[in-house]
Amino acid sequence: MFFDPYLLQRCIGVIDLQNGKAVRAVAGKRDRYEPVRSFRQRDGKPRVVAGDPQSLLHCYLEAGVESIYVADLNAIRFATPQRTLLESLLHSHANCSGGMFLFDIGVNGFETVSQIERINRWLSVHPHARLVIGCESAQGAEATLQHLCDIPFHRLAVSFDFQGGGWMSDESVPDEWAMACRKHNIDTVIGLDLAAVGGESISQTAAVCRFLSTQVPNATRISGGRIRNAIDARRLLDEGADRLLVASLFVGGNPIAS
């Protein structure tokens, strides 16, 4: 299988962590996520992953996907972070790749001083790591950013989180976060509609891309959800995405090819 270099360099491999395993999304229904079984390699043959996060990380790197997004679902859902596992992935990626390492650990704007110090230590390990602020977890935009002011803002990425077109936070609205990103020069934003992640339609993801393109035009805009082929990938780029989050493409679909 021939991989399209133009599209591959825009891909960011997704690793969702749940109960110590790398899991595969099912339309945002997190209680139905199952361990990733295999990864489709460059030659089209599957490589056994069996839910091992380190194996999945190295599969992405060997496929030419240098940037990684890690979501700690235990931290996001239950405030029980998998710190040792995240640290091992952070160190492995720092040693093997010059790509971006985005990590979402469910920060909410109520972190303790020691928690913020730990985040800064992690960021010091990896020059291209960024902490993701997921709007589904956070309080209001200004309050969250002020609370996290000891973390350099250029090491942050804000994730705009939707579910079936609806905003996932009761503490804020999308325009509030967009305004805060512009005000504080947050230069990396992510847009997700969880209903599209591991789902069947790319239309919701395309709508999120259009929203980001309009509201935060000067930021690097990242999105994904239901990318199964080159046509899907190019559509999201045309709708305003700069980078693409991919998982099903490799663990459940066909790799991007020309």
Sequence and secondary structure as in RCSB ss.txt:
>XXXX:A:sequence
MFFDPYLLQRCIGVIDLQNGKAVRAVAGKRDRYEPVRSFRQRDGKPRVVAGDPQSLLHCYLEAGVESIYVADLNA
IRFATPQRTLLESLLHSHANCSGGMFLFDIGVNGFETVSQIERINRWLSVHPHARLVIGCESAQGAEATLQHLCD
IPFHRLAVSFDFQGGGWMSDESVPDEWAMACRKHNIDTVIGLDLAAVGGESISQTAAVCRFLSTQVPNATRISGG
RIRNAIDARRLLDEGADRLLVASLFVGGNPIAS
>XXXX:A:secstr
    HHHHTTEEEEEEEETTEEEE STT GGG EE  EEE TTS EEE TT HHHHHHHHHHTT  EEEEEEHHH
HHHS   HHHHHHHHHHHHHH SS EEEE    S   HHHHHHHHHHHHH TTEEEEEETTT   HHHHHHHTTT
S GGGEEEEEEEETTEE  SS  HHHHHHHHHHTT  EEEEEETTTTTSS SHHHHHHHHHHHHH TTSEEEEES
S  SHHHHHHHHHTT SEEEESHHHHTS     
